[in-house]
Amino acid sequence: MCARWRATLARLEEGAEGVATELDWAIKLVLFRRHCERRGFAWDELPAWSAAAARLGLSLQPRARASEDLVPDRPARGTSTPASSPSASPRRDFPKEEVKRFVATARELFEIDMRFGQLGERGIFTALDRARLLGHHVDGVGDVEGAMTTPPPAGRAKVRGAAIGELAGRRGCVSADWQSVRDLTGRRWLDLSDPFAEEVSWQPEALPPIQQRLLAGAEGRPAPRESLVRARIAALLGRER
């Protein structure tokens, strides 16, 4: 594993193209660039086109659609826009029809982003992996199905799984990430910053000031109902963290 890690760090010196078949962010970046090139837009010009769309009041947000032609051929190296491409040189004019075409392309990028990690046969990552175009597999790794449901016998993955199992099915407000599990209803949290943690050890939750004000009622006003407080704290917790 250390040798693989070292080799990956060495390839990162080449930029995204060096790991374009192994790391998900690099795979997606190369796919985005190639898709823009196919639509006639240089990747480096996207901020200027986005600004032009904003001036025309055009939204880049994707629509509810599912195109069948967005699965690319392969994430390959050397994806810079050729010098002969119509979009290779900076554009000073932004014709309205061209901006509209850019907006359609931007929405397709949103869809590619969503479908990249989509579960099932229609996911782009799944399609690339099925076509044997990716190199992310590690030799000697087995029992993947078992690992999906059984945590490691030690370490914070096991501790996190035990904590989530304890809270599963309970009513209340709970959040979890790689560093902690927070039971906002019970005003407690589990520190998972130590990767070698061995037992579930809940600690009293010290809420940030803004969340304390929500619980107590800001400026002397009566506190909102508990259910509303829980929802607002959950939203603020994700925003502040």
HUGIBEL-V137089 format. One record per backbone hydrogen bond with DSSP energy under -1.0 kcal/mol. CO is the residue of the C=O (numbers start at 1). NH is the residue of the N-H. E is the energy in kcal/mol with one decimal. If there is no record, write none. Layout:
co->CO nh->NH e->E
co->CO nh->NH e->E
This chain:
co->1 nh->5 e->-2.5
co->2 nh->6 e->-2.7
co->3 nh->7 e->-2.3
co->4 nh->8 e->-2.3
co->5 nh->9 e->-2.4
co->6 nh->10 e->-1.9
co->7 nh->11 e->-2.1
co->8 nh->12 e->-1.8
co->10 nh->13 e->-1.1
co->11 nh->14 e->-1.9
co->12 nh->15 e->-1.8
co->15 nh->18 e->-1.3
co->16 nh->19 e->-1.3
co->17 nh->20 e->-1.0
co->19 nh->22 e->-1.8
co->19 nh->23 e->-2.0
co->21 nh->135 e->-3.4
co->23 nh->27 e->-2.5
co->24 nh->28 e->-2.6
co->25 nh->29 e->-2.1
co->26 nh->30 e->-2.3
co->27 nh->31 e->-2.2
co->28 nh->32 e->-2.8
co->29 nh->33 e->-2.4
co->30 nh->34 e->-2.6
co->31 nh->35 e->-2.3
co->32 nh->36 e->-2.4
co->33 nh->37 e->-2.3
co->34 nh->38 e->-2.2
co->35 nh->39 e->-1.5
co->36 nh->41 e->-2.9
co->37 nh->40 e->-1.2
co->42 nh->45 e->-1.4
co->43 nh->46 e->-1.4
co->45 nh->49 e->-2.1
co->46 nh->50 e->-2.8
co->47 nh->51 e->-2.1
co->48 nh->52 e->-2.0
co->49 nh->53 e->-2.3
co->50 nh->54 e->-2.1
co->51 nh->55 e->-2.1
co->52 nh->56 e->-1.2
co->53 nh->58 e->-2.8
co->54 nh->57 e->-1.2
co->63 nh->65 e->-1.3
co->82 nh->85 e->-1.6
co->85 nh->88 e->-1.9
co->95 nh->99 e->-2.4
co->96 nh->100 e->-2.3
co->97 nh->101 e->-1.8
co->98 nh->102 e->-2.1
co->99 nh->103 e->-2.5
co->100 nh->104 e->-2.0
co->101 nh->105 e->-1.8
co->102 nh->106 e->-2.9
co->103 nh->107 e->-2.1
co->104 nh->108 e->-1.5
co->105 nh->109 e->-1.8
co->106 nh->110 e->-1.9
co->107 nh->111 e->-1.8
co->108 nh->112 e->-2.5
co->109 nh->113 e->-2.4
co->110 nh->114 e->-2.2
co->111 nh->115 e->-3.0
co->112 nh->116 e->-1.6
co->115 nh->124 e->-2.4
co->116 nh->125 e->-1.7
co->120 nh->123 e->-1.3
co->123 nh->127 e->-2.2
co->124 nh->128 e->-2.6
co->125 nh->129 e->-2.7
co->126 nh->130 e->-2.7
co->127 nh->131 e->-1.7
co->128 nh->133 e->-2.3
co->129 nh->132 e->-1.6
co->138 nh->141 e->-1.4
co->143 nh->147 e->-1.8
co->144 nh->148 e->-1.2
co->146 nh->149 e->-1.1
co->146 nh->150 e->-2.1
co->155 nh->159 e->-1.6
co->156 nh->160 e->-3.5
co->157 nh->161 e->-2.2
co->158 nh->162 e->-2.3
co->159 nh->163 e->-2.3
co->160 nh->164 e->-2.7
co->161 nh->165 e->-2.2
co->162 nh->166 e->-1.8
co->163 nh->167 e->-1.8
co->164 nh->168 e->-1.6
co->167 nh->170 e->-2.0
co->173 nh->184 e->-1.6
co->173 nh->185 e->-1.2
co->175 nh->182 e->-3.5
co->179 nh->192 e->-3.2
co->180 nh->177 e->-2.7
co->181 nh->190 e->-3.1
co->182 nh->175 e->-2.3
co->183 nh->188 e->-2.1
co->187 nh->205 e->-2.6
co->188 nh->183 e->-2.5
co->189 nh->203 e->-2.7
co->190 nh->181 e->-1.6
co->194 nh->197 e->-1.7
co->195 nh->156 e->-1.6
co->203 nh->189 e->-2.7
co->208 nh->212 e->-2.0
co->209 nh->213 e->-2.4
co->210 nh->214 e->-1.5
co->211 nh->215 e->-2.0
co->212 nh->216 e->-2.3
co->213 nh->217 e->-2.0
co->217 nh->220 e->-1.0
co->218 nh->221 e->-2.1
co->225 nh->229 e->-2.2
co->226 nh->230 e->-2.5
co->227 nh->231 e->-1.8
co->228 nh->232 e->-2.4
co->229 nh->233 e->-2.9
co->230 nh->234 e->-2.3
co->231 nh->235 e->-1.9
co->232 nh->236 e->-2.6
co->233 nh->237 e->-2.9
co->234 nh->238 e->-1.7
co->235 nh->239 e->-1.7
co->236 nh->240 e->-2.9
co->237 nh->241 e->-2.3
